[in-house]
Every structure is written in structure tokens, then in C-alpha cells.
Amino acid sequence: MTSTVRDTPLRAVHERLGATMTEFAGWCMPLRYGSETAEHNAVRTSAALFDLSHMGEIAVTGPGAGAALDYAVCGWPSQLSVGRARYTMLCAPDGGILDDLIVYRQAADRFLVVANAANTPVVLAELTKRCSPLEAVITDESEVTGLVSIQGPNGCGILSAVTDLPLASMPYYAGGYGTVAGREAWVARTGYTGEDGFEIFCAPADCEPIWDALTASAASGPDGRGLPAAGLAARDTLRLEAGMPLYGNELGPDVTPYEAGLGRVVRLDKPGDFVGRQALAVRAAEGPRRTLIGLLGRSRRVPRHGYPVLSGVGLSGLGLSAAGDRVGVVTSGAPSPTLGTPIAMAYVEVDAGGPFGIDIRGKTEPAEVTGLPFYDRRK
């Protein structure tokens, strides 16, 4: 890793736990601590801890903060009640996605915008340009914010033992100020795994004490399963199973929310103008030119990002030379620990017909279209 790679406040913890470290978006991050499959399964069946301190946190404050964000993003942040959150997107004038965001309304005149790590400079620059003229102050709080996440069905009980917040009654996509292990924090019921979970925003120096307190809480819990740490590899398979998009794979400046199946985040019904409104209205009327689908692999070979998707492929073509018309491309693919089969998300032409196959290194592997998400904890 280069000398310019940044450490999170939990670097020493990751090393103590024997993590395999990797460079990700300019940060030194844990890829895995042992078995990524075990880490994945812990989230699905119990709970695990994630270090998300690489994410960007940008505060938008002032009397015009809500109206400014309404203009800056395609959603309607000013309609949020204090203590609620919303998934939204920062779009370019042509409708392309510059980043997908979570916006928390922490007070009447304060919003916290959480950006992907690699996109934080772009989001900061765009929010400053779009919001500053509208009685809003933009502050990059990334350096003074650490982020620990506990994800999984047992997470609420584990965290409840060390916080003064009433987590059991906290709705999904909501948050509040309180203490965790005696440290001040903003705790939100959000996540990127498809499971119930919480994200704890705190001072960087408080990350390790909070991490240790959660670990101790789990160790003393009734099931005695403990609380393993989980790295980037498990986070990726978890979000893929849950059908959650990744910027740089499913999302990017060449994609609008409509292609990604996320047209619901575009609030064309809100009053006033916003960046990208005209282009997005046209796309909404015309319909998407390609669509994001889910594919279940029907062999043991794993589709990966960039592999061609073919149509008109006979299921008898398993293992044969690639055949069929190219109609799309895989955006994300991996073995699914929960389903026990390879899965992939892919963009395909809207009029493409099956059966589908995936060209995996020159061989056609049949794949079955399925609805997204692949995994839904509510079912």
C-alpha cells in the first residue's frame, strides 16, 4: 500500500484481530479477518461489527439547509422529520449519478449527508456549489467522525445493553443522539447488508472503546455467540444478496436512477427546480434504455464484474464456447453463501429476451433471471 493511504481509527484493532488489510478508496481497510463466508453468515444469523470510518460525512446546516438540499439532490430532504433518514442521489445535470447518499435530518436546521469514500471530494464540491448560495453552510466532518456499524438480527439486543437510546422502538431509517458506552454518538437504524442493524457515528477516539464495549456486550449475552468483525469481502456479498447497488458497478455518471431500478428516489413532484430535473423528467417519460436484473448461475463458475451477458442461449450450452447475442454486462457477481449458488446483477437491453447466459472466460454458463433482491430477511 502506498504512503498516502489513510488509516481508520480502528487500524490497531484490525491488526490485533489478524485482518488481511487492503487499499480501498484511499484507505487501509480490513478485507477479511479469517473466513469471509463465516463473517457473512454471522451477519445473517447473529451479528457482526464493521468499521465504516472511511465513509464521508458532510453537514449541511443553516436556515436554508432543507431547501438547499432539495435543489442539490433528486430527493426531497426538506420533508424529512427530525430524526429520520432518506436514501437519495446526487445527479449531474444530464441525470447521471455522481453518488448515492444517505441524508439524516439531525435537527431542524442540520442535515448529515453520508457519501461513499471515493466520492466524498466530488460530493463536497457539488454540495458547496449548489447549496452555499441558498443560506446553507457546508462542512466536511469526515475527519472528526468515526463510524462503527453492528449488523444482524442480534444487533439490537447487543447494542441496547450499552446505549441509553430506546432502540427497540426506533424505526428503520431513523436515528437519534445518545450515548454508547458512555460516549456521545448519533445512532441510526440503517445499513448496507439487508439485515437489521445500526450505524454509530462518533468521535474517532471513541471508535475503539465503543467497538470493545459491543464485543464485551455480545460475549456476556445469553446466546454466547460473540460478535465477530467482518470485512469488505463479506460486506460486498451481503449487499449483493440484498440487491443493493454499488457505486462504480451498478451506479455511475453514465447511469440514471431509472436504469438502476431506483426511479422511486427521484421526486419530480417536489416544488421548484433541482439539478438534473429536466433530464430525469425526460428519462421518466421515455423509459429506461437498459434495465438492472438479477441472475442466478446454474453452474459452479462465478460471474464477475464486466462479463458479457448473452441472450438466446440454450441451457444445453453449459461449458460450450460462448454463443448467443451480447445484450448486457455483469455489474457485480459472487458466490452467494446464503443461497449456495453464484449470483449476479447485470444491465441488459430492455427488450432482451432469454434464455440468458454469461460468458465466463469464453464459455457460456446458463443463468436464470430472478427478481431483486436475491435475499429478503422479511421473507
ZAMARGU-4260 file (C-alpha; in steps of 0.2 Angstrom, whole numbers, plus 5000, padded with zeros to 4 digits):
<rodrens>
0) 5000/5000/5000 | 5006/5017/4996 | 5011/5030/5009 | 4996/5041/5005 | 4984/5028/5011
5) 4974/5033/5026 | 4971/5023/5042 | 4954/5022/5051 | 4954/5025/5070 | 4952/5006/5071
10) 4968/5001/5062 | 4976/4994/5078 | 4961/4984/5082 | 4961/4976/5064 | 4979/4971/5066
15) 4976/4964/5083 | 4962/4953/5076 | 4973/4947/5062 | 4964/4955/5047 | 4970/4955/5029
20) 4972/4973/5025 | 4969/4981/5008 | 4969/4998/5000 | 4951/5004/4996 | 4946/5021/4991
25) 4962/5028/4998 | 4960/5020/5015 | 4968/5005/5023 | 4954/4993/5026 | 4951/4975/5033
30) 4946/4964/5018 | 4943/4949/5029 | 4948/4943/5047 | 4948/4924/5043 | 4934/4916/5033
35) 4923/4929/5024 | 4910/4916/5022 | 4909/4914/5041 | 4908/4933/5043 | 4894/4934/5030
40) 4885/4920/5039 | 4887/4929/5056 | 4878/4944/5050 | 4864/4934/5043 | 4861/4923/5058
45) 4868/4933/5073 | 4878/4949/5071 | 4895/4956/5066 | 4905/4973/5068 | 4910/4983/5053
50) 4922/4998/5053 | 4915/5011/5041 | 4926/5026/5046 | 4931/5028/5028 | 4914/5035/5023
55) 4912/5053/5020 | 4901/5064/5032 | 4896/5081/5026 | 4885/5093/5037 | 4873/5105/5028
60) 4866/5117/5041 | 4858/5134/5042 | 4840/5141/5039 | 4840/5136/5021 | 4848/5119/5023
65) 4832/5109/5018 | 4828/5120/5003 | 4846/5119/4998 | 4847/5100/4998 | 4831/5099/4989
70) 4839/5109/4975 | 4855/5099/4976 | 4849/5081/4976 | 4835/5072/4967 | 4825/5068/4983
75) 4815/5079/4995 | 4826/5080/5011 | 4816/5095/5017 | 4801/5084/5020 | 4811/5073/5032
80) 4805/5074/5051 | 4819/5077/5063 | 4827/5060/5067 | 4823/5052/5050 | 4834/5047/5036
85) 4832/5045/5017 | 4842/5036/5003 | 4844/5048/4989 | 4856/5053/4974 | 4867/5067/4969
90) 4864/5068/4950 | 4873/5078/4936 | 4863/5090/4925 | 4861/5076/4912 | 4854/5064/4926
95) 4869/5053/4928 | 4873/5048/4946 | 4888/5056/4954 | 4885/5047/4971 | 4871/5038/4981
100) 4869/5046/4998 | 4860/5044/5015 | 4854/5060/5022 | 4849/5061/5040 | 4840/5076/5047
105) 4848/5078/5064 | 4839/5094/5069 | 4828/5107/5061 | 4842/5116/5053 | 4855/5102/5052
110) 4857/5088/5040 | 4871/5075/5039 | 4875/5068/5021 | 4885/5052/5021 | 4894/5049/5005
115) 4904/5035/4998 | 4923/5036/5002 | 4929/5038/4985 | 4916/5051/4980 | 4917/5062/4996
120) 4928/5076/4987 | 4915/5076/4972 | 4900/5077/4984 | 4908/5090/4995 | 4912/5101/4980
125) 4895/5099/4972 | 4885/5102/4988 | 4896/5118/4991 | 4892/5124/4974 | 4874/5120/4974
130) 4869/5124/4992 | 4880/5138/4998 | 4870/5152/4989 | 4854/5146/4997 | 4858/5151/5015
135) 4866/5134/5019 | 4883/5131/5027 | 4893/5115/5020 | 4905/5107/5032 | 4916/5092/5029
140) 4915/5082/5045 | 4924/5067/5039 | 4940/5070/5048 | 4931/5072/5065 | 4919/5057/5063
145) 4921/5039/5065 | 4908/5026/5061 | 4906/5009/5068 | 4891/4998/5062 | 4883/4982/5070
150) 4873/4972/5058 | 4862/4957/5061 | 4847/4951/5070 | 4855/4951/5087 | 4862/4968/5084
155) 4848/4977/5093 | 4850/4967/5109 | 4869/4969/5109 | 4869/4987/5106 | 4854/4991/5118
160) 4865/4984/5133 | 4877/4999/5131 | 4867/5013/5125 | 4853/5025/5133 | 4843/5025/5117
165) 4827/5016/5115 | 4832/5005/5100 | 4818/4993/5100 | 4806/5007/5096 | 4817/5016/5083
170) 4810/5014/5066 | 4821/5009/5051 | 4829/5024/5043 | 4829/5034/5059 | 4842/5040/5071
175) 4845/5049/5087 | 4858/5057/5098 | 4863/5047/5114 | 4877/5039/5122 | 4886/5022/5118
180) 4897/5015/5131 | 4896/5032/5139 | 4902/5041/5123 | 4891/5054/5114 | 4885/5047/5097
185) 4872/5048/5083 | 4865/5031/5081 | 4855/5026/5066 | 4845/5011/5061 | 4852/5010/5044
190) 4864/4998/5035 | 4871/4990/5019 | 4868/4972/5022 | 4850/4968/5020 | 4849/4964/5039
195) 4843/4974/5054 | 4857/4985/5060 | 4864/5001/5067 | 4877/5013/5062 | 4886/5023/5076
200) 4893/5040/5072 | 4906/5046/5085 | 4922/5055/5088 | 4937/5045/5080 | 4944/5042/5098
205) 4928/5034/5104 | 4928/5021/5090 | 4939/5008/5099 | 4930/5010/5116 | 4913/5008/5108
210) 4920/4993/5097 | 4926/4985/5113 | 4910/4988/5123 | 4900/4980/5109 | 4911/4965/5109
215) 4910/4963/5128 | 4891/4965/5127 | 4890/4951/5115 | 4901/4940/5125 | 4890/4942/5140
220) 4874/4939/5131 | 4863/4924/5133 | 4867/4915/5116 | 4886/4917/5120 | 4890/4918/5101
225) 4901/4933/5102 | 4902/4947/5090 | 4915/4944/5076 | 4922/4958/5065 | 4918/4957/5046
230) 4927/4965/5032 | 4925/4972/5015 | 4923/4955/5007 | 4908/4950/5017 | 4900/4967/5016
235) 4901/4965/4997 | 4892/4948/4997 | 4879/4954/5009 | 4874/4969/4999 | 4874/4959/4983
240) 4862/4946/4990 | 4851/4961/4996 | 4851/4968/4979 | 4859/4985/4985 | 4869/4994/4971
245) 4887/4999/4972 | 4894/5015/4965 | 4906/5011/4951 | 4897/4994/4947 | 4878/4997/4946
250) 4879/5016/4948 | 4889/5029/4939 | 4889/5045/4929 | 4883/5035/4914 | 4868/5028/4923
255) 4852/5037/4929 | 4841/5031/4944 | 4829/5024/4932 | 4841/5012/4924 | 4846/5006/4941
260) 4828/5002/4946 | 4828/5016/4958 | 4817/5029/4950 | 4807/5030/4966 | 4821/5041/4974
265) 4818/5054/4960 | 4805/5066/4967 | 4798/5075/4951 | 4783/5080/4962 | 4793/5092/4973
270) 4791/5110/4970 | 4805/5121/4962 | 4820/5116/4952 | 4834/5104/4956 | 4849/5099/4947
275) 4845/5086/4934 | 4826/5088/4934 | 4824/5091/4916 | 4834/5077/4910 | 4827/5065/4923
280) 4809/5070/4918 | 4813/5066/4900 | 4820/5049/4905 | 4805/5045/4916 | 4793/5049/4901
285) 4804/5039/4889 | 4808/5024/4900 | 4825/5017/4903 | 4836/5011/4889 | 4843/4996/4899
290) 4837/4988/4915 | 4846/4980/4930 | 4842/4962/4933 | 4846/4948/4944 | 4854/4932/4938
295) 4856/4915/4946 | 4870/4905/4940 | 4866/4887/4935 | 4884/4881/4937 | 4898/4882/4949
300) 4908/4895/4939 | 4906/4913/4946 | 4901/4928/4935 | 4911/4944/4939 | 4910/4962/4935
305) 4912/4965/4916 | 4907/4948/4910 | 4896/4949/4895 | 4878/4943/4896 | 4871/4934/4881
310) 4853/4930/4876 | 4846/4916/4865 | 4857/4903/4875 | 4851/4885/4876 | 4853/4878/4893
315) 4861/4863/4885 | 4876/4875/4881 | 4884/4873/4898 | 4903/4873/4896 | 4902/4876/4877
320) 4910/4890/4868 | 4901/4907/4871 | 4886/4908/4859 | 4871/4920/4858 | 4869/4938/4856
325) 4878/4950/4868 | 4864/4960/4877 | 4872/4966/4893 | 4886/4966/4905 | 4888/4959/4923
330) 4890/4973/4936 | 4893/4963/4951 | 4894/4944/4954 | 4899/4932/4968 | 4896/4915/4976
335) 4881/4918/4987 | 4884/4910/5004 | 4865/4911/5009 | 4858/4904/4993 | 4873/4892/4989
340) 4874/4897/4971 | 4883/4910/4961 | 4873/4926/4959 | 4875/4942/4948 | 4867/4959/4944
345) 4868/4964/4926 | 4862/4978/4915 | 4853/4971/4899 | 4844/4979/4885 | 4826/4982/4890
350) 4820/4971/4875 | 4832/4957/4878 | 4824/4940/4879 | 4830/4924/4887 | 4836/4912/4890
355) 4851/4921/4896 | 4869/4915/4898 | 4885/4923/4905 | 4902/4922/4895 | 4914/4917/4908
360) 4931/4917/4900 | 4925/4911/4883 | 4912/4898/4890 | 4894/4900/4891 | 4886/4897/4908
365) 4867/4897/4909 | 4859/4909/4921 | 4841/4911/4927 | 4833/4928/4929 | 4826/4932/4946
370) 4819/4947/4955 | 4829/4958/4966 | 4834/4957/4980 | 4841/4939/4980 | 4838/4938/4999
375) 4825/4947/5009 | 4826/4945/5028 | 4807/4948/5029 | 4803/4933/5019
</rodrens>
